[in-house]
Amino acid sequence: MALASSAMRAGSTIAIAATATDADGTIGKVDFYQGATKIGTDTTSPFGFTWNNVGGGTYSITAKATDDKGGVGASAAIVVKVNKPPSANVTAPANNASFAAPANIALQASAADADGTVSKVEFFRNGTLLATDTASPYSHAWNNVPIGTYTITARSTDNLGAQTTSKPVTVAVAANKP
């Protein structure tokens, strides 16, 4: 029996396929396991299972085929790596911060990736890209900001393309009073 799969991003659907044959009968079912936990069964060839919304981590997947006479054969384990998304947080300015126009606002963010590296952090104002920083500490000098209220977010991207957007931070820029 053989087992095949592919690595994915957290939250993805993983298609797992197994081939099984029986020289003196037929295969009645194939059970799919993540470690010791059964995650699915297929009773018709070609044997496969769709594993939905898989969290980030490293998993050991096996398949056990049962034939029409009750005999069981197991596959060798395969390792499936599911990429965990990076973290992203706006660290400056503080939420609900106020500035006088025209404002110079220092944007800062923290980002980390537990199973890889952060390749970039992007800063957004009301959903529009302001800047991209590819090296820590992640920052951007947002200068001459006019009067208004703005929502700031940071989006981190890891080396495998997974992305996370931070919680929004609201800033207000008001008229400079004499």
KEFIZA-978369 format. One record per residue (C-alpha): z, y, x; residue number from 1. Coordinates in nm, 2 decimals. Layout:
// KEFIZA-978369
{z = Z	y = Y	x = X	i = NUM}
...
// end
This chain:
// KEFIZA-978369
{z = 0.00	y = 0.00	x = 0.00	i = 1}
{z = -0.08	y = 0.35	x = 0.12	i = 2}
{z = 0.06	y = 0.69	x = 0.01	i = 3}
{z = -0.10	y = 1.03	x = 0.05	i = 4}
{z = 0.02	y = 1.39	x = -0.02	i = 5}
{z = -0.01	y = 1.74	x = 0.12	i = 6}
{z = 0.23	y = 2.02	x = 0.21	i = 7}
{z = 0.27	y = 2.31	x = -0.03	i = 8}
{z = 0.46	y = 2.63	x = -0.11	i = 9}
{z = 0.79	y = 2.63	x = -0.30	i = 10}
{z = 0.74	y = 2.63	x = -0.67	i = 11}
{z = 0.41	y = 2.45	x = -0.64	i = 12}
{z = 0.28	y = 2.14	x = -0.79	i = 13}
{z = 0.22	y = 1.85	x = -0.55	i = 14}
{z = -0.03	y = 1.57	x = -0.64	i = 15}
{z = 0.09	y = 1.24	x = -0.49	i = 16}
{z = -0.15	y = 0.94	x = -0.48	i = 17}
{z = -0.09	y = 0.58	x = -0.38	i = 18}
{z = -0.32	y = 0.29	x = -0.34	i = 19}
{z = -0.19	y = -0.06	x = -0.42	i = 20}
{z = -0.36	y = -0.40	x = -0.44	i = 21}
{z = -0.24	y = -0.75	x = -0.52	i = 22}
{z = -0.42	y = -1.05	x = -0.38	i = 23}
{z = -0.30	y = -1.30	x = -0.65	i = 24}
{z = -0.27	y = -1.08	x = -0.96	i = 25}
{z = -0.26	y = -0.72	x = -1.07	i = 26}
{z = -0.04	y = -0.42	x = -1.01	i = 27}
{z = 0.17	y = -0.34	x = -1.32	i = 28}
{z = 0.31	y = -0.01	x = -1.20	i = 29}
{z = 0.38	y = 0.22	x = -0.91	i = 30}
{z = 0.71	y = 0.41	x = -0.89	i = 31}
{z = 0.73	y = 0.72	x = -0.68	i = 32}
{z = 1.06	y = 0.82	x = -0.50	i = 33}
{z = 1.19	y = 1.12	x = -0.32	i = 34}
{z = 1.46	y = 0.96	x = -0.10	i = 35}
{z = 1.64	y = 0.72	x = -0.33	i = 36}
{z = 1.56	y = 0.92	x = -0.65	i = 37}
{z = 1.27	y = 0.80	x = -0.87	i = 38}
{z = 1.05	y = 1.10	x = -0.95	i = 39}
{z = 0.77	y = 0.93	x = -1.14	i = 40}
{z = 0.58	y = 0.62	x = -1.25	i = 41}
{z = 0.22	y = 0.54	x = -1.31	i = 42}
{z = 0.10	y = 0.22	x = -1.48	i = 43}
{z = -0.28	y = 0.27	x = -1.43	i = 44}
{z = -0.50	y = 0.27	x = -1.13	i = 45}
{z = -0.57	y = 0.50	x = -0.95	i = 46}
{z = -0.20	y = 0.55	x = -0.91	i = 47}
{z = -0.07	y = 0.90	x = -0.89	i = 48}
{z = 0.21	y = 1.14	x = -0.98	i = 49}
{z = 0.22	y = 1.51	x = -1.02	i = 50}
{z = 0.55	y = 1.66	x = -0.90	i = 51}
{z = 0.60	y = 2.00	x = -1.06	i = 52}
{z = 0.78	y = 2.31	x = -0.94	i = 53}
{z = 0.90	y = 2.16	x = -0.61	i = 54}
{z = 1.16	y = 2.37	x = -0.42	i = 55}
{z = 1.14	y = 2.45	x = -0.06	i = 56}
{z = 1.25	y = 2.18	x = 0.19	i = 57}
{z = 1.15	y = 1.86	x = 0.36	i = 58}
{z = 1.12	y = 1.55	x = 0.15	i = 59}
{z = 1.07	y = 1.18	x = 0.23	i = 60}
{z = 0.83	y = 1.03	x = -0.03	i = 61}
{z = 0.77	y = 0.66	x = -0.09	i = 62}
{z = 0.59	y = 0.45	x = -0.35	i = 63}
{z = 0.69	y = 0.10	x = -0.47	i = 64}
{z = 0.43	y = -0.12	x = -0.64	i = 65}
{z = 0.54	y = -0.39	x = -0.88	i = 66}
{z = 0.28	y = -0.67	x = -0.96	i = 67}
{z = 0.24	y = -0.87	x = -1.27	i = 68}
{z = 0.47	y = -1.14	x = -1.14	i = 69}
{z = 0.75	y = -0.91	x = -1.05	i = 70}
{z = 0.68	y = -0.88	x = -0.68	i = 71}
{z = 0.75	y = -0.55	x = -0.52	i = 72}
{z = 0.59	y = -0.38	x = -0.22	i = 73}
{z = 0.69	y = -0.05	x = -0.07	i = 74}
{z = 0.49	y = 0.21	x = 0.12	i = 75}
{z = 0.60	y = 0.37	x = 0.45	i = 76}
{z = 0.76	y = 0.70	x = 0.39	i = 77}
{z = 0.56	y = 1.02	x = 0.43	i = 78}
{z = 0.72	y = 1.35	x = 0.50	i = 79}
{z = 0.63	y = 1.64	x = 0.27	i = 80}
{z = 0.72	y = 1.99	x = 0.38	i = 81}
{z = 0.74	y = 2.26	x = 0.12	i = 82}
{z = 0.75	y = 2.61	x = 0.26	i = 83}
{z = 1.05	y = 2.82	x = 0.15	i = 84}
{z = 0.96	y = 3.18	x = 0.08	i = 85}
{z = 1.10	y = 3.45	x = 0.30	i = 86}
{z = 1.37	y = 3.70	x = 0.19	i = 87}
{z = 1.31	y = 4.07	x = 0.13	i = 88}
{z = 1.55	y = 4.35	x = 0.07	i = 89}
{z = 1.52	y = 4.73	x = 0.08	i = 90}
{z = 1.82	y = 4.85	x = 0.30	i = 91}
{z = 1.74	y = 5.22	x = 0.29	i = 92}
{z = 1.74	y = 5.44	x = 0.10	i = 93}
{z = 2.02	y = 5.35	x = -0.14	i = 94}
{z = 1.94	y = 5.28	x = -0.50	i = 95}
{z = 1.95	y = 5.61	x = -0.71	i = 96}
{z = 1.94	y = 5.83	x = -0.39	i = 97}
{z = 1.84	y = 6.19	x = -0.44	i = 98}
{z = 1.64	y = 6.41	x = -0.20	i = 99}
{z = 1.51	y = 6.77	x = -0.19	i = 100}
{z = 1.14	y = 6.83	x = -0.20	i = 101}
{z = 0.94	y = 6.80	x = 0.01	i = 102}
{z = 1.14	y = 6.50	x = 0.12	i = 103}
{z = 1.13	y = 6.29	x = 0.43	i = 104}
{z = 1.26	y = 5.95	x = 0.34	i = 105}
{z = 1.33	y = 5.68	x = 0.59	i = 106}
{z = 1.24	y = 5.34	x = 0.43	i = 107}
{z = 1.40	y = 5.03	x = 0.58	i = 108}
{z = 1.39	y = 4.66	x = 0.48	i = 109}
{z = 1.54	y = 4.34	x = 0.60	i = 110}
{z = 1.34	y = 4.01	x = 0.59	i = 111}
{z = 1.40	y = 3.66	x = 0.71	i = 112}
{z = 1.23	y = 3.32	x = 0.68	i = 113}
{z = 1.44	y = 3.00	x = 0.70	i = 114}
{z = 1.15	y = 2.77	x = 0.79	i = 115}
{z = 0.91	y = 2.99	x = 0.98	i = 116}
{z = 0.86	y = 3.36	x = 1.07	i = 117}
{z = 0.81	y = 3.68	x = 0.89	i = 118}
{z = 0.45	y = 3.80	x = 0.96	i = 119}
{z = 0.47	y = 4.14	x = 0.78	i = 120}
{z = 0.67	y = 4.36	x = 0.55	i = 121}
{z = 0.49	y = 4.59	x = 0.31	i = 122}
{z = 0.65	y = 4.90	x = 0.15	i = 123}
{z = 0.54	y = 5.00	x = -0.20	i = 124}
{z = 0.59	y = 5.31	x = -0.41	i = 125}
{z = 0.54	y = 5.25	x = -0.78	i = 126}
{z = 0.34	y = 4.95	x = -0.69	i = 127}
{z = 0.11	y = 5.13	x = -0.45	i = 128}
{z = 0.11	y = 5.02	x = -0.09	i = 129}
{z = 0.26	y = 5.29	x = 0.14	i = 130}
{z = 0.28	y = 5.11	x = 0.48	i = 131}
{z = 0.29	y = 4.77	x = 0.65	i = 132}
{z = 0.52	y = 4.68	x = 0.94	i = 133}
{z = 0.47	y = 4.36	x = 1.14	i = 134}
{z = 0.78	y = 4.38	x = 1.36	i = 135}
{z = 1.15	y = 4.40	x = 1.30	i = 136}
{z = 1.33	y = 4.63	x = 1.23	i = 137}
{z = 1.10	y = 4.69	x = 0.93	i = 138}
{z = 1.07	y = 5.06	x = 0.85	i = 139}
{z = 0.84	y = 5.34	x = 0.75	i = 140}
{z = 0.88	y = 5.72	x = 0.76	i = 141}
{z = 0.76	y = 5.84	x = 0.42	i = 142}
{z = 0.71	y = 6.22	x = 0.47	i = 143}
{z = 0.64	y = 6.52	x = 0.25	i = 144}
{z = 0.73	y = 6.33	x = -0.07	i = 145}
{z = 0.68	y = 6.56	x = -0.37	i = 146}
{z = 0.90	y = 6.61	x = -0.67	i = 147}
{z = 0.93	y = 6.29	x = -0.88	i = 148}
{z = 1.11	y = 5.97	x = -0.94	i = 149}
{z = 0.99	y = 5.67	x = -0.75	i = 150}
{z = 1.05	y = 5.29	x = -0.74	i = 151}
{z = 1.04	y = 5.15	x = -0.39	i = 152}
{z = 1.00	y = 4.78	x = -0.31	i = 153}
{z = 0.94	y = 4.58	x = 0.00	i = 154}
{z = 0.73	y = 4.26	x = 0.01	i = 155}
{z = 0.77	y = 4.01	x = 0.30	i = 156}
{z = 0.51	y = 3.76	x = 0.39	i = 157}
{z = 0.58	y = 3.45	x = 0.61	i = 158}
{z = 0.36	y = 3.28	x = 0.86	i = 159}
{z = 0.23	y = 3.04	x = 0.59	i = 160}
{z = 0.15	y = 3.31	x = 0.34	i = 161}
{z = 0.45	y = 3.28	x = 0.11	i = 162}
{z = 0.57	y = 3.61	x = -0.02	i = 163}
{z = 0.88	y = 3.76	x = -0.18	i = 164}
{z = 0.92	y = 4.11	x = -0.33	i = 165}
{z = 1.26	y = 4.28	x = -0.31	i = 166}
{z = 1.46	y = 4.41	x = -0.60	i = 167}
{z = 1.34	y = 4.77	x = -0.67	i = 168}
{z = 1.52	y = 5.08	x = -0.55	i = 169}
{z = 1.48	y = 5.40	x = -0.74	i = 170}
{z = 1.48	y = 5.74	x = -0.56	i = 171}
{z = 1.45	y = 6.09	x = -0.71	i = 172}
{z = 1.30	y = 6.39	x = -0.54	i = 173}
{z = 1.40	y = 6.72	x = -0.70	i = 174}
{z = 1.31	y = 7.09	x = -0.63	i = 175}
{z = 1.49	y = 7.24	x = -0.34	i = 176}
{z = 1.73	y = 7.49	x = -0.48	i = 177}
{z = 1.80	y = 7.81	x = -0.27	i = 178}
// end
